[in-house]
Amino acid sequence: MTFSGLLVYKVDYKVDAAEGFSSVGGVPHPLPDASSGAASCGNWWSQASSFVKRSVFMDDYVYSISEDEIRVANISDLATPAAVVSLTP
């Protein structure tokens, strides 16, 4: 795997599908420790579980939620989280 996290794309519905998707960047999430039993990414067509479970956009921020943390990043700098909230004790 070359990237672990949430990939963000801009969709322009006014052009065809071949040109309508452009990469904005990604919110990195570290891979879980293999001994933790957490799900890892696989092929999207194989019904594999992704480590990032949900994402939400609010204003200029994207919230990416995994099994053990929430990361908040500004859309202008996805690679540098503005906040990280741990969900583990």
Backbone as CSV, one residue per row, in Angstrom:
resi,resn,N_x,N_y,N_z,CA_x,CA_y,CA_z,C_x,C_y,C_z
1,MET,0.843,-1.165,0.000,0.000,0.000,0.000,0.896,1.237,0.000
2,THR,0.570,2.201,-0.842,1.384,3.411,-0.941,0.852,4.555,-0.101
3,PHE,-0.415,4.513,0.297,-1.014,5.574,1.113,-2.050,4.962,2.031
4,SER,-2.027,5.365,3.281,-3.024,4.924,4.247,-3.776,6.156,4.732
5,GLY,-5.039,6.241,4.402,-5.824,7.389,4.826,-7.004,7.626,3.913
6,LEU,-7.500,8.850,3.937,-8.663,9.248,3.150,-8.195,10.033,1.940
7,LEU,-8.539,9.579,0.748,-8.235,10.305,-0.476,-9.412,11.200,-0.823
8,VAL,-9.121,12.448,-1.192,-10.160,13.439,-1.481,-10.067,13.831,-2.954
9,TYR,-11.217,13.826,-3.629,-11.290,14.193,-5.038,-12.299,15.299,-5.245
10,LYS,-12.041,16.140,-6.222,-12.993,17.155,-6.656,-13.747,16.568,-7.837
11,VAL,-15.062,16.711,-7.837,-15.890,16.174,-8.914,-16.532,17.336,-9.658
12,ASP,-16.290,17.384,-10.962,-16.913,18.390,-11.817,-17.929,17.667,-12.688
13,TYR,-19.183,17.831,-12.353,-20.241,17.114,-13.058,-20.540,17.709,-14.436
14,LYS,-19.922,18.832,-14.772,-20.197,19.478,-16.054,-19.347,18.924,-17.193
15,VAL,-18.375,18.063,-16.858,-17.543,17.439,-17.897,-17.723,15.933,-17.829
16,ASP,-17.160,15.225,-18.791,-17.343,13.769,-18.808,-16.552,13.097,-17.689
17,ALA,-16.851,11.832,-17.449,-16.258,11.097,-16.321,-14.741,10.999,-16.429
18,ALA,-14.198,10.943,-17.617,-12.754,10.819,-17.777,-12.012,12.066,-17.299
19,GLU,-12.649,13.214,-17.352,-12.004,14.468,-16.960,-12.635,15.088,-15.724
20,GLY,-13.710,14.525,-15.225,-14.468,15.145,-14.147,-13.952,14.911,-12.745
21,PHE,-12.993,13.999,-12.564,-12.440,13.705,-11.247,-11.002,14.208,-11.183
22,SER,-10.694,15.020,-10.161,-9.306,15.463,-9.968,-8.937,15.306,-8.493
23,SER,-7.741,14.835,-8.269,-7.275,14.595,-6.899,-6.987,15.905,-6.188
24,VAL,-7.496,16.029,-4.962,-7.219,17.189,-4.114,-6.077,16.860,-3.164
25,GLY,-6.012,15.612,-2.710,-4.968,15.174,-1.789,-5.498,14.106,-0.867
26,GLY,-4.825,13.919,0.245,-5.236,12.881,1.175,-4.973,13.254,2.622
27,VAL,-5.833,12.754,3.507,-5.659,12.899,4.949,-5.004,11.613,5.431
28,PRO,-3.740,11.677,5.867,-3.048,10.448,6.257,-3.558,9.876,7.575
29,HIS,-3.706,8.574,7.620,-4.011,7.832,8.846,-2.950,6.747,8.957
30,PRO,-2.269,6.671,10.080,-1.257,5.613,10.206,-1.909,4.237,10.180
31,LEU,-1.185,3.274,9.621,-1.688,1.905,9.621,-1.734,1.382,11.044
32,PRO,-2.760,0.606,11.386,-2.828,0.036,12.729,-1.751,-1.023,12.918
33,ASP,-1.402,-1.254,14.143,-0.474,-2.330,14.482,-1.116,-3.646,14.044
34,ALA,-0.365,-4.488,13.365,-0.903,-5.752,12.853,-1.481,-6.620,13.960
35,SER,-0.982,-6.475,15.184,-1.473,-7.303,16.282,-2.787,-6.795,16.866
36,SER,-3.235,-5.603,16.435,-4.456,-5.033,17.007,-5.718,-5.657,16.447
37,GLY,-5.611,-6.335,15.288,-6.788,-6.959,14.686,-7.647,-5.990,13.913
38,ALA,-7.200,-4.732,13.733,-7.972,-3.742,12.988,-7.978,-4.095,11.505
39,ALA,-9.033,-3.675,10.828,-9.157,-3.958,9.399,-8.155,-3.141,8.607
40,SER,-7.705,-3.684,7.495,-6.790,-2.952,6.630,-7.401,-2.825,5.250
41,CYS,-6.855,-1.920,4.470,-7.361,-1.716,3.115,-7.035,-2.908,2.241
42,GLY,-7.876,-3.124,1.283,-7.641,-4.156,0.283,-8.079,-3.594,-1.048
43,ASN,-8.421,-4.449,-1.955,-8.938,-4.005,-3.239,-10.376,-3.546,-3.058
44,TRP,-10.728,-2.392,-3.596,-12.057,-1.848,-3.362,-13.155,-2.753,-3.903
45,TRP,-12.842,-3.568,-4.881,-13.851,-4.446,-5.445,-13.996,-5.759,-4.686
46,SER,-13.131,-5.992,-3.704,-13.175,-7.272,-2.998,-13.964,-7.212,-1.697
47,GLN,-14.681,-6.142,-1.470,-15.481,-5.938,-0.265,-14.610,-5.941,0.992
48,ALA,-13.365,-5.530,0.853,-12.474,-5.436,2.006,-12.841,-4.205,2.836
49,SER,-12.563,-4.275,4.105,-12.833,-3.152,4.986,-11.710,-2.125,4.872
50,SER,-12.070,-0.859,4.930,-11.085,0.214,4.912,-10.823,0.665,6.339
51,PHE,-9.600,1.107,6.618,-9.273,1.599,7.948,-10.061,2.876,8.254
52,VAL,-10.220,3.779,7.274,-11.059,4.977,7.441,-12.497,4.554,7.181
53,LYS,-13.350,4.776,8.173,-14.735,4.289,8.081,-15.716,5.325,7.547
54,ARG,-15.500,6.593,7.859,-16.426,7.654,7.448,-15.637,8.934,7.212
55,SER,-16.253,9.845,6.450,-15.695,11.175,6.289,-16.839,12.168,6.144
56,VAL,-16.600,13.380,6.618,-17.610,14.435,6.584,-16.909,15.742,6.225
57,PHE,-17.518,16.507,5.341,-17.024,17.851,5.036,-17.900,18.871,5.744
58,MET,-17.259,19.816,6.422,-17.959,20.944,7.037,-17.153,22.194,6.749
59,ASP,-17.757,23.112,6.026,-17.083,24.332,5.595,-15.779,23.976,4.879
60,ASP,-14.649,24.457,5.360,-13.360,24.210,4.710,-12.597,23.047,5.329
61,TYR,-13.264,22.204,6.094,-12.592,21.110,6.801,-13.187,19.764,6.427
62,VAL,-12.313,18.749,6.436,-12.760,17.374,6.242,-12.423,16.614,7.527
63,TYR,-13.384,15.852,8.005,-13.235,15.021,9.200,-13.174,13.578,8.720
64,SER,-12.068,12.907,8.980,-11.954,11.500,8.601,-11.921,10.669,9.879
65,ILE,-12.779,9.656,9.909,-12.996,8.870,11.115,-12.557,7.434,10.876
66,SER,-11.641,6.966,11.706,-11.203,5.571,11.656,-11.651,4.895,12.944
67,GLU,-11.244,3.661,13.129,-11.662,2.914,14.308,-11.079,3.486,15.597
68,ASP,-9.929,4.164,15.513,-9.295,4.620,16.749,-9.046,6.123,16.841
69,GLU,-9.405,6.893,15.794,-9.200,8.339,15.888,-10.014,9.097,14.856
70,ILE,-10.145,10.393,15.117,-10.753,11.328,14.180,-9.678,12.338,13.812
71,ARG,-9.487,12.560,12.526,-8.530,13.557,12.060,-9.293,14.656,11.333
72,VAL,-8.921,15.901,11.621,-9.538,17.072,11.010,-8.461,17.790,10.211
73,ALA,-8.752,18.087,8.946,-7.776,18.781,8.107,-8.477,19.844,7.273
74,ASN,-7.793,20.963,7.082,-8.294,22.006,6.195,-8.149,21.520,4.764
75,ILE,-9.123,21.810,3.939,-9.116,21.335,2.558,-7.901,21.868,1.785
76,SER,-7.327,22.988,2.241,-6.164,23.557,1.555,-4.860,22.871,1.941
77,ASP,-4.873,22.060,3.016,-3.663,21.359,3.467,-4.050,20.029,4.103
78,LEU,-4.476,19.095,3.280,-4.970,17.810,3.782,-3.887,16.978,4.442
79,ALA,-2.647,17.135,4.028,-1.558,16.300,4.545,-1.176,16.638,5.982
80,THR,-1.578,17.822,6.464,-1.235,18.253,7.823,-2.512,18.412,8.636
81,PRO,-2.869,17.427,9.440,-4.098,17.526,10.224,-4.080,18.726,11.182
82,ALA,-5.197,19.428,11.255,-5.348,20.546,12.186,-5.595,20.025,13.600
83,ALA,-6.191,18.822,13.683,-6.469,18.207,14.993,-6.573,16.706,14.822
84,VAL,-6.182,15.994,15.880,-6.306,14.539,15.932,-6.911,14.201,17.294
85,VAL,-8.032,13.488,17.272,-8.708,13.087,18.506,-8.648,11.572,18.605
86,SER,-8.009,11.091,19.661,-7.897,9.652,19.875,-9.200,9.106,20.446
87,LEU,-9.618,7.953,19.949,-10.828,7.292,20.438,-10.513,6.063,21.282
88,THR,-9.246,5.888,21.608,-8.818,4.763,22.439,-8.465,5.270,23.823
89,PRO,-8.682,4.432,24.846,-8.381,4.868,26.214,-6.890,4.990,26.478
